[in-house]
Structure formats: C-alpha cells, structure tokens
Amino acid sequence: MAGRLRAPTGRYGGRSAEERKAERRARFLDAALRLFGGTPGYRATTVAALSEAAGLSTRQFYEEFRTLEDVLAALHLQVNDWAEQAVLAALADAGGLPLADRVATIFGAYAGNVTADPRRIRITFVEIVGVSPRLEEQRLARRARWVDLLCAEAAAAVARGEAAPRDYRLAATAFIGSVNGLLHDFSAGWVDATLDEVVGELVRQLLGILRPAAWDPGTGP
C-alpha cells in the first residue's frame, strides 16, 4: 500500500493553489473596475459590496488584500500597465517611421487604450487622486514613467536630427498633464471633438515642443 501513496499536489479541480489565488485576485480587480470606475465609486464601496460583486466572500478578500486601498492601488497599476503595453507595442511597430508619424502612432495607441473603457479613465484620473500619501506617491511615480518614456523618445529624435536639442524633462512633465486633462475631459463628454481630433491636437502640441519655430534643423543635434 505504501507504494501507492502519492504526495499532495496542491491541485483542486485541475488548478493549483497559485492558479486559484490568481483567479480570485483577478475577480476582485474586475469587480473593482466596475464599482470603483463606475457606480458607486471607490469611496462609497465597501469590502462586502466588492466581495459580492466578485462572487467571493469577505474572508477570501482578506486572503488577497488588507484594505480596499490595496485593491485601488493594484487596479491603478493594472490600468497603467495596459496603456503602457499598448504604447510599447505601437512603438515597436513604428520604429522606422518619421517623427510626426511616430508621435501619432504613440498617442493613437495610448488614447485608444485608455478611452476604450471610461472606467479606466476614472480610475487613473479621478478615483486615485487624494486618497492617501501612499497613493499620491504611486500616481506621481507612474506619471514619471510616462515622462521618462517621452524624454527617451525625444532624445532619440534629437539623435536623428528630427528634434531640437534640449532638456525635455520639464516640458514632458507639463505635456503629460495636458494629455491627462484632455483625455479626461474628452471621456467625460466635455470636449466637442472626436478621438482622432483629440489625438491630432496632442500630436501638434508635442511636435511644437520638439520642433520650436526658432529651431534650425540644419544645425544638427
């Protein structure tokens, strides 16, 4: 009989404990996107309501998260990751394009991703703001990643002779603020324009930063 005994596999219903844990976490985050990003919003959601929306128990909630703020933090990172992945994929496809086309590709991908679901806009630009010092630090850190990406693209454009040489960090920070504000207002219905028109305006603004009227491309980087 001893030879027939097997060590526990940790699997139930064909899934490992890690897979079940990941599924529970995903269900909580999906429910949070619906409640935090829609009705009633983060501040009016309770652990019980989120657990019910996820089809799970409050006990299972506390096995995955300590607080609702932890859920919001994880969801904010996930929404930003989705947008970042869309932009990086677009950048990979736009490697050989001229600057104007490359910029249009970047912002088309970003705007298309974040506006595809208005709840993502609300999580990124509304619900996360002012919750706690911890989440403010996270929000600014993610914004800094977008600033770094823009600065890297600007530096590459300068090296190719497509943009004026300068320190772009301050300009990129200001521009990201414009991007966030315009896309939030567009998503809320406060901007009378199509998404293509919004992207076109952002492209023109960024090209104006990279190629100021006084810049002479013949001077080189």
N, C-alpha and C positions, 0 to 999 in steps of 0.2 A: 504493500500500500504506500510506503514512504516514497517509492519511486514515481508514484502517480501524482504526488502533491506538486503544485505549481506556486511560485512566488506571486504575490498580488501584483497585478499590472496597473492598478490605479485607473482602470478604464471602466466606464459605465455607459451603456447604450452606444458602444462603439467610439466614445470620445474620452480622451484623457482628462485628468483633473485640470490641467492647464488650459485645454480647449474649452472646457465648461466655464472656467473662470473668465476667459477672454470673451466668450459668448455673453455671459452675464454683464460684463463691463460694457460691451457694445450695446446691449439692450438698454442699459441705464443711460448711455450717452445719446442714443437715438431718442429716447423719451425726453431727455433734457433739451435736445434740439427742438422738439415740438413744444415743450412747456416754457423753457427759458426764451426761446426765439419767437414764440407766439403768445398764446394766452395760457396762463396769466402773467408770464414773465418770471425772471429769476427771483425777484424779491418777494413775490407772492406765492411761490411754490414751496410746498412742504416735502419732507422726506417721504411721508406716507403717500402724498399725491404722486410724486415721482415714481415710487415703487409700484404703485397701482398702474400707472401709465406704462411702465416697463413690463408689467405682468410678473413681477417678482415681489418678494417680501422685504419688509424693512430690515429683517435680520440679514438677508442677502445684501442689502445696500451697505450695511456696516461692515460686511466682509470685504467690500470693494473700496469703500470711501469712508473717510472720517466725517466729512461735512458736505453740505451742498456746495459750499465754496470750492471744495476739491473737484466736484463734478464740473462746475463752471470753468475752473482753471483747465481741466483736461479737455473740455469741449472747445474752449478758445484756442488751445494749441492745435487741436484736430482741424478746426476750420482754417486756421492759418496754414497748416501743413497741406491741406487740399489745394489751396491757392498757390502755394509755393511749388508744389509738384506740377501744377498746370503751367506755371511760368517757366520752370526749368525745362519741361518737355518742349514748350514753344521755342525757347532759346536754342535748344539742340537742333530744332528743325530750321532755325533762321540764321544759322551760323554764317552763311556766305552772302546774306542779303545786305544791301546798302543800309546806312544808319536809319533813314526815315522808315523804311520797310521793317527793319528790325524792331524799332521802337513801337511801331504799330502792332506788330505781332505780339510783343510782350504785353502791352496794355489790353489788347484784344483778349488774350488768354486770361489775364488777371480779372478784368471786368466781367468777362463771360462766366468765370467760375464763381466769383463772389455774389453776382447778381442772379445767378441761376436759381438760388433759393433765398428769398428775402430774410429767412430766419438766420442765415449765416451773417448777413449784414447786421442784424440786430445784435447778435452775439458779439461780433467784432467791434462794433462802433457805439453800441448803446449799453447793453447789459453789463459789460465788463468794466465800464467806467465808474470810478469812485467807490467800488465795493470795499476795497481794503488796500493798505500799502503794499501788501504782497502781490495782489493782482495788478495794481498800478505798475509795479516793477516788471511784472511779466508782460503787460501790454506794451510798455516802452521798450522792453528787450526785443519783442517781436517786431516792433516798428524799426528798431535799429538794424535788424536783419535785412529788412527791405531797403533801408538806407545803404547798407553795405553792398547789396546787390546792384543798386543804381550806381554807386560810386565805382564798382568794378566794371560795369558796362561803360561808364563814362571814360574811365582810364583806358579801356580797350579802344574806344572810339578815338581818343586823343592819340594813341599809339598808331592808329591807322591814318591819322591826319584828317579825321572826319569831325573833330570837335576841338574847341579852343582849350589849351592847357590851363588848368587852374585847380584849386582845391574845391571839390564839388560837395563836400560833406554838408555844409550849411544849406546850400541850395537844394540838395537832395532831401534833407530833413523837411524843409519848407514845402517842397513839392509833394512829398508823401502826405503831408497834412492836407494839401489841396485835393489829392486823389481820394483820400478817405472822406473828406467832406462832400465832394461832388457825387461820389458813388452812393453815399448815404442819402443825400437829398434826392438823387435820381430814384433810388429804390423806394423812398417814401412818397414818390409822386409829386415832389416839389419842383422838379425840373422839367420844363416842357421841351423835351428832346428825346430822340431815340438813343439806344445804347451806342450805336455806331457814331452818332454825333457827339456823344459824351467822350468816347474813346478818341475821336478825331481832335477834340479840343485838348485833351490831355497830351496827345502826341504833339500838337502845335506848341503847347506850353513847354514841354521838355526839349523839343528841338530849339526853341528860342533860348533856353538856358544853355544848351550845349553849343549853339552857334549864334552868339550875340551879333548884332548888326555890325559892330565895330571890328569884328574878328576877320582877319585876312587869312584864308586857308593856305595861301602861298608861303606864309611864314613858318609853317611846319609845327610839330609838337614841341 
